[in-house]
Amino acid sequence: MSTTGWIIVVVVAVVVVVALLAILAAFRRSRQRRRERAREEFGPEYERAAEERGSESAAERELRERREEVEGRLRPLTEESRRRYGEQWEEVERNFVDNPAASLQMADGLVSDVLRERNLPASEGEEAARSLGVIDPHAAEDYREARRLRGASGSGGSRTEEMRQAIRKYRLVYERLLQR
């Protein structure tokens, strides 16, 4: 083979390698952008799922599948239900001063009722949080924190501040459930 032939072979090989590297770099950037969008979209739920699954791609796939399933069964609230829940929430807040523990129990029950009416799991705390996490990641975090604080408030002594914080978290969840 002549020198010109070898130069052509080397140039073609270099062009092919450069093209492959460019394609690989574009693929990596695309995958990174997709993961960043998923992080923004699912918030803390993405990190939780990635840790559980051991893979970001598995977490993203699971969260998207879970969202599709949850949104497919999610039911809207009627105006009558919204009014009724509003009255019940006012009662939760009115009763807090006189009986914080009972008020906290009512708040938990009210959020569970709204979850059930929206056709989301309400009996299992973590399952409810996982369902909430794909439609409103911040509501899921607030729900988990409210349940954690509720459990902490029952363990010894007067824990009025924990109960107050739990009520606040339940209120945030309640408001988000009524908005969607």
VENQUI-V595812 format. One record per backbone hydrogen bond with DSSP energy under -0.5 kcal/mol. CO is the residue of the C=O (numbers start at 1). NH is the residue of the N-H. If there is no record, write none. Layout:
co,nh
CO,NH
CO,NH
This chain:
co,nh
2,6
3,7
4,8
5,9
6,10
7,11
8,12
9,13
10,14
11,15
12,16
13,17
14,18
15,19
16,20
17,21
18,22
19,23
20,24
21,25
22,26
23,27
24,28
25,29
26,30
27,31
28,32
29,33
30,34
31,35
32,36
33,37
34,38
35,39
36,40
37,41
38,42
39,43
42,45
43,46
43,47
44,48
45,49
46,50
47,51
48,52
49,53
50,54
50,55
55,59
56,60
57,61
58,62
59,63
60,64
61,65
62,66
63,67
64,68
65,69
66,70
67,71
68,72
69,73
70,73
70,74
78,82
79,83
80,84
81,85
82,86
83,87
84,88
85,89
86,90
87,91
88,92
89,93
90,94
91,95
92,96
93,97
95,99
99,103
100,104
101,105
102,106
103,107
104,108
105,109
106,110
107,111
108,112
109,113
110,114
111,115
112,116
113,117
114,118
115,120
116,119
118,75
123,125
124,128
125,129
126,130
127,131
128,132
129,133
130,134
131,134
131,135
132,135
132,136
136,139
136,140
137,141
138,142
139,143
140,144
141,145
142,146
143,147
144,148
145,149
146,150
147,151
148,152
149,153
150,154
151,154
152,155
154,156
157,159
159,163
160,164
161,165
162,166
163,167
164,168
165,169
166,170
167,171
168,172
169,173
170,174
171,175
172,176
173,177
174,178
175,179
176,180
